[in-house]
Amino acid sequence: MLKSRRDRPSQPAASPPPAAEPNVRTVTRKDLPLSCPMPDAEVWNMHPRVYLPIEDDPNHEAICPYCGAKYKLRDE
């Protein structure tokens, strides 16, 4: 017989490793100027292309104002 949720022991929520940022897209200088969506994306279902000044940010990070995609510039 299946147990109800109340009868099951509670388990702590799994957290991602501290160094992992799965939703951050790493880009390099060859991807500049950076736009979202990126040129290789299928744009039929996306927002208008916007250029992000990632190289001007002190942390070399940018967030798309339309979709919230996060980008991080990695020096080669």
C-alpha positions in Angstrom: 0.0 0.0 0.0 1.3 3.5 -0.8 2.0 5.9 2.0 0.5 9.3 2.0 2.8 12.3 1.9 2.2 12.9 5.6 3.5 9.4 6.4 6.7 9.9 4.4 9.8 11.3 6.2 10.6 14.8 5.1 13.8 15.2 3.0 15.8 18.4 2.8 15.6 20.2 -0.5 18.6 19.5 -2.7 20.6 22.5 -3.4 23.0 23.0 -6.4 26.7 23.0 -5.8 27.8 26.5 -4.8 30.1 27.0 -7.8 27.4 26.0 -10.3 25.3 28.6 -12.0 23.2 26.6 -14.5 21.3 29.6 -15.8 24.3 31.7 -16.6 25.5 31.6 -20.2 29.3 32.0 -20.5 30.4 34.0 -23.5 33.8 35.0 -24.9 35.2 38.0 -26.6 34.5 36.4 -30.0 30.8 36.6 -29.2 31.0 40.4 -28.9 29.0 42.5 -29.5 26.7 40.4 -27.3 23.0 40.3 -28.3 20.1 38.4 -26.8 18.8 36.3 -28.4 22.2 35.2 -29.7 22.7 34.9 -33.5 22.5 31.1 -33.4 19.2 31.0 -31.5 15.9 30.2 -33.3 14.3 33.6 -33.2 10.8 32.7 -34.4 9.5 32.5 -30.8 11.8 35.1 -29.2 11.8 38.8 -28.2 13.4 41.5 -30.3 17.2 41.5 -30.5 18.8 43.7 -27.9 22.5 44.4 -27.5 24.0 44.0 -24.0 27.0 46.1 -23.0 28.7 43.3 -21.1 32.2 44.6 -21.6 31.3 47.9 -19.8 30.1 46.1 -16.6 32.8 45.9 -13.8 31.9 42.2 -13.3 31.5 41.5 -17.0 28.0 40.3 -16.5 24.7 41.3 -18.2 21.0 40.4 -17.9 18.6 40.6 -20.8 15.8 43.1 -19.9 13.3 41.0 -22.0 13.8 37.4 -20.9 16.1 37.7 -17.9 18.9 35.6 -19.5 22.2 36.0 -17.6 25.5 36.3 -19.4 29.0 36.2 -18.0 32.1 37.3 -20.1 35.0 34.9 -19.8 38.4 36.0 -20.9 40.1 33.5 -23.1 
